[in-house]
Amino acid sequence: MMDWTDRHCRYLHRLITRHTRLYTEMVTTGALLHGDVPRHLDFNREEHPVALQLGGSEPADLAACARLAQQWGYDEVNLNCGCPSERVQRGAFGACLMAEAALVGDCVVAMRQACTLPVTVKHRIGIDKEESYDFVRDFVGTVNRRGGCTVFSVHARNAWLKGLSPKENREIPPLRYEMVYRLKADFPQFTIVLNGGVTSNEQIAQHLQHVDGVMVGRQAYHEPWMMADWDRRFYGSSAEPPDRDAVEATMVQYLEQVAQQGRGWGHAARHLVGLRHGQAGARRWRQLWSDPVLRGDSPRQASARARAALGTAPRNAGPQSVAEAAESAPTTVQNEVQPAAPATTTPSA
Ligand SMILES: Cc1cc2nc3c(=O)[nH]c(=O)nc-3n(C[C@H](O)[C@H](O)[C@H](O)COP(=O)(O)O)c2cc1C
């Protein structure tokens, strides 16, 4: 998800779930072919398995970017055919590609020839007022026949290309899960992953009775601890479940490293805001993690402050840090955190 699932966010999510596949923000072919490749593609080795999502519609450009994805060590390369933003429409890619299934097939073929990674497609169930099941069935069928793609992540809503903002396009067109279930029934040999509006692990379990995977975007970002159960529940892992304090402590160490490297750690810290969702003190926690750099804190100081707000002692910090933190915690109430606008850690169970 753009601006959300950067490498720091994915590092945090990987501390919570070992097996879930994580997705990058969409990176356009133009940004990779004419821009700063390490800035867009570098990631932490801990993030595996991780998929790079590309935005583009020129087979040769997408092939060059798929090659880069392989060189940089990604596990999958995914083509975005679901983004409805005007900027993306002007570039003639994203959701408007659903009207050009043959071209999408050509793009997929070019990408598959350029690398040995799995090449997958993320799309909607339709565009504008085209609501027939046949449309999305033919899209999937053509992209498979022409491109050889067998893995489809389907956001179970239409994209309305005129008149709605990207945010509205994630809320207003109705969710129609039965369309995604039908795809799986008609193409049982393909991997069909359902996406859109999933907010609980019970819902994931229900969808998994009809499809092969579930992709969770906003809920996993805002409430990342929902993923703590996924390895055992959906991947059959017998490993100990993660411990929230230990995840936090590891993330704080990570933020210290980011700070030592002279990189903006505040940008990385904002992903922690949802970690304590549902616990006492969560609101204050969110406020404290939303702007730690403005207060001149180091990651450890910010952590001590935030833990004091929760009423727990900080790990890795001496007892006086708790008192200091409690004493110096600002008393003004800030606005609710609104994470910088729209990306997809899109975990798929
Ligand atoms: C902030 C934000 C950024 C997004 N960026 C992308 C993106 O880069 N690529 C993509 O395929 N989907 C993107 N999406 C859409 C999500 O991946 C997902 O399809 C959508 O939010 C519906 O799933 P959800 O209800 O689980 O969030 C974005 C969503 C949000 C909220």
The ligand as an SDF file (V2000), in Angstrom:
LIG
                    3D

 31 33  0  0  0  0  0  0  0  0999 V2000
   -3.1530    3.7250    1.7640 C   0  0  0  0  0  0  0  0  0  0  0  0
   -3.4220    2.6750    0.7720 C   0  0  0  0  0  0  0  0  0  0  0  0
   -2.5540    2.4730   -0.2780 C   0  0  0  0  0  0  0  0  0  0  0  0
   -2.7750    1.4600   -1.1980 C   0  0  0  0  0  0  0  0  0  0  0  0
   -1.8440    1.2240   -2.1620 N   0  0  0  0  0  0  0  0  0  0  0  0
   -1.9820    0.1310   -2.9480 C   0  0  0  0  0  0  0  0  0  0  0  0
   -0.9600   -0.2540   -3.8440 C   0  0  0  0  0  0  0  0  0  0  0  0
    0.0960    0.3770   -3.9270 O   0  0  0  0  0  0  0  0  0  0  0  0
   -1.1780   -1.3500   -4.6140 N   0  0  0  0  0  0  0  0  0  0  0  0
   -2.3170   -2.1050   -4.5100 C   0  0  0  0  0  0  0  0  0  0  0  0
   -2.4540   -3.1220   -5.2020 O   0  0  0  0  0  0  0  0  0  0  0  0
   -3.2860   -1.7690   -3.6630 N   0  0  0  0  0  0  0  0  0  0  0  0
   -3.1430   -0.6750   -2.8800 C   0  0  0  0  0  0  0  0  0  0  0  0
   -4.1170   -0.3550   -1.9870 N   0  0  0  0  0  0  0  0  0  0  0  0
   -5.3600   -1.1700   -1.9460 C   0  0  0  0  0  0  0  0  0  0  0  0
   -5.1990   -2.3370   -0.9820 C   0  0  0  0  0  0  0  0  0  0  0  0
   -4.1360   -3.1960   -1.3780 O   0  0  0  0  0  0  0  0  0  0  0  0
   -6.4590   -3.1760   -0.9250 C   0  0  0  0  0  0  0  0  0  0  0  0
   -6.7320   -3.6910   -2.2010 O   0  0  0  0  0  0  0  0  0  0  0  0
   -7.6710   -2.3540   -0.4690 C   0  0  0  0  0  0  0  0  0  0  0  0
   -7.3450   -1.5070    0.6010 O   0  0  0  0  0  0  0  0  0  0  0  0
   -8.8020   -3.2980   -0.0380 C   0  0  0  0  0  0  0  0  0  0  0  0
   -8.3350   -4.2110    0.9460 O   0  0  0  0  0  0  0  0  0  0  0  0
   -8.5520   -3.9360    2.5110 P   0  0  0  0  0  0  0  0  0  0  0  0
  -10.0160   -3.7050    2.7170 O   0  0  0  0  0  0  0  0  0  0  0  0
   -8.0600   -5.2050    3.1840 O   0  0  0  0  0  0  0  0  0  0  0  0
   -7.7570   -2.7470    2.8790 O   0  0  0  0  0  0  0  0  0  0  0  0
   -3.9090    0.6570   -1.0780 C   0  0  0  0  0  0  0  0  0  0  0  0
   -4.7950    0.8740   -0.0140 C   0  0  0  0  0  0  0  0  0  0  0  0
   -4.5540    1.8780    0.9020 C   0  0  0  0  0  0  0  0  0  0  0  0
   -5.4960    2.0980    2.0580 C   0  0  0  0  0  0  0  0  0  0  0  0
  1  2  1  0
  2  3  1  0
  2 30  2  0
  3  4  2  0
  4  5  1  0
  4 28  1  0
  5  6  2  0
  6  7  1  0
  6 13  1  0
  7  8  2  0
  7  9  1  0
  9 10  1  0
 10 11  2  0
 10 12  1  0
 12 13  2  0
 13 14  1  0
 14 15  1  0
 14 28  1  0
 15 16  1  0
 16 17  1  0
 16 18  1  0
 18 19  1  0
 18 20  1  0
 20 21  1  0
 20 22  1  0
 22 23  1  0
 23 24  1  0
 24 25  2  0
 24 26  1  0
 24 27  1  0
 28 29  2  0
 29 30  1  0
 30 31  1  0
M  END
$$$$
